[in-house]
Amino acid sequence: MKFGDPHFFWLYLAIPVLIGFFIWAYQRRQAMLKRFASLSLVPRLTSSSGLPRQVVRWTMFLLFFFFVVFALARPRFGVKMEMIERKGVDIVVGLDISRSMLAEDITPNRLKRAKHEIGKFIDLLKGDRIGLIVFAGESFVQCPLTLDYGAAKMFLDAVSTGWVQVQGTALEDAIGHASRAFRSKSQKSKVLILLTDGESHEGDAIRAARDAVEEGVKIYTIGIGSEKGVPIPVRKGGGNVVYKKDNAGNLVLTRLDQEILERIAIEGKGKYFHAGTDLNLTRIYEEIMEMEKGDLGLNRMSVYEERYQFFLLLALVFLLIEFFIPERTRKRKKADG
């Protein structure tokens, strides 16, 4: 048995409170009667209202409360198979994993923050397929399009800068890989989100963006990092950290290249977001949700049937029983002989 809204079970904590209230009300009533007359005379002066009858009425009310809460929790049992039509957007996220993404102008660094925000973005999805491309000087598909958001997050967590030996930011290759990752032939509802500092780009990314648009892909670009330039940490053994230098011994600085990312977004019929050091994908998700959702086909799913009606009926039966049990016993008058 499964429950649709199990949080309603917290209402069962009110049962001891109700029992305490019933006991308090009964004792208070007895105290008031005692002030009126001796308790031994009360049955002769008024209609009977004994404790056993009150206990039965309280029990009926508690059973009513118990089954109402159980019905609110929406019990489900008994499985039926249904064909469910899935509609949504195909989204491929392209994540830059070049060493410049280790810069710490975003806490704790650009790559870790990007992974954290992508994870939050995946949590927002509802019926949309998600895929993941990672790239530096070369690119590859880390996670194909899937509706299994848990699996997508597992693939995302495993990503690191050590996966790609060829350094650089090959945006053309990343866009091409992403375009091929979309299995749908539809010319709508396909989105590529590129998260990168855009630095040291290689190839003709603008031409790749135009080609992607012809395949029906809309491209959003997100610029990560500072434009001022920050050093790239390189971790050595023993936890020591040094900063990357060129062959002349000068400190290498990584800067956000907004121009190329803006041009890709324009050619890709999407939008450029300057995340800077405040990365947030919620705005992009809101825009994507305004797009027309495509048909992702029919899925055969096991669905548990709702069975709350039976328990709600039981609750009403106990409420009616409690209602028709008189609080007092009527005394029959003896006729004069």
Rosetta blueprint (number, residue, H / E / L):
1 M L
2 K E
3 F E
4 G L
5 D L
6 P H
7 H H
8 F H
9 F H
10 W H
11 L H
12 Y H
13 L H
14 A H
15 I H
16 P H
17 V H
18 L H
19 I H
20 G H
21 F H
22 F H
23 I H
24 W H
25 A H
26 Y H
27 Q H
28 R H
29 R H
30 Q H
31 A H
32 M H
33 L H
34 K H
35 R H
36 F H
37 A L
38 S L
39 L L
40 S L
41 L L
42 V H
43 P H
44 R H
45 L H
46 T L
47 S L
48 S E
49 S L
50 G L
51 L H
52 P H
53 R H
54 Q H
55 V H
56 V H
57 R H
58 W H
59 T H
60 M H
61 F H
62 L H
63 L H
64 F H
65 F H
66 F H
67 F H
68 V H
69 V H
70 F H
71 A H
72 L H
73 A L
74 R L
75 P E
76 R E
77 F E
78 G E
79 V E
80 K E
81 M E
82 E E
83 M E
84 I E
85 E E
86 R E
87 K E
88 G E
89 V L
90 D E
91 I E
92 V E
93 V E
94 G E
95 L E
96 D E
97 I L
98 S L
99 R H
100 S H
101 M H
102 L H
103 A L
104 E L
105 D L
106 I L
107 T L
108 P L
109 N L
110 R H
111 L H
112 K H
113 R H
114 A H
115 K H
116 H H
117 E H
118 I H
119 G H
120 K H
121 F H
122 I H
123 D H
124 L H
125 L L
126 K L
127 G L
128 D L
129 R E
130 I E
131 G E
132 L E
133 I E
134 V E
135 F E
136 A L
137 G L
138 E L
139 S E
140 F E
141 V E
142 Q E
143 C E
144 P E
145 L E
146 T E
147 L L
148 D L
149 Y H
150 G H
151 A H
152 A H
153 K H
154 M H
155 F H
156 L H
157 D H
158 A L
159 V L
160 S L
161 T H
162 G H
163 W H
164 V L
165 Q L
166 V L
167 Q L
168 G L
169 T E
170 A L
171 L H
172 E H
173 D H
174 A H
175 I H
176 G H
177 H H
178 A H
179 S H
180 R H
181 A H
182 F L
183 R L
184 S L
185 K L
186 S L
187 Q L
188 K L
189 S L
190 K E
191 V E
192 L E
193 I E
194 L E
195 L E
196 T E
197 D L
198 G L
199 E L
200 S L
201 H E
202 E L
203 G L
204 D L
205 A H
206 I H
207 R H
208 A H
209 A H
210 R H
211 D H
212 A H
213 V H
214 E H
215 E L
216 G L
217 V E
218 K E
219 I E
220 Y E
221 T E
222 I E
223 G E
224 I E
225 G L
226 S L
227 E L
228 K L
229 G L
230 V E
231 P E
232 I L
233 P E
234 V E
235 R E
236 K L
237 G H
238 G H
239 G H
240 N L
241 V E
242 V E
243 Y E
244 K L
245 K E
246 D L
247 N L
248 A L
249 G L
250 N L
251 L E
252 V L
253 L E
254 T E
255 R L
256 L L
257 D L
258 Q H
259 E H
260 I H
261 L H
262 E H
263 R H
264 I H
265 A H
266 I H
267 E H
268 G L
269 K L
270 G L
271 K L
272 Y E
273 F E
274 H E
275 A E
276 G E
277 T L
278 D L
279 L L
280 N L
281 L L
282 T H
283 R H
284 I H
285 Y H
286 E H
287 E H
288 I H
289 M H
290 E L
291 M L
292 E L
293 K L
294 G E
295 D E
296 L E
297 G E
298 L E
299 N E
300 R E
301 M E
302 S E
303 V E
304 Y E
305 E E
306 E E
307 R L
308 Y H
309 Q H
310 F H
311 F H
312 L H
313 L H
314 L H
315 A H
316 L H
317 V H
318 F H
319 L H
320 L H
321 I H
322 E H
323 F H
324 F H
325 I L
326 P L
327 E L
328 R L
329 T E
330 R L
331 K L
332 R L
333 K L
334 K L
335 A L
336 D L
337 G L
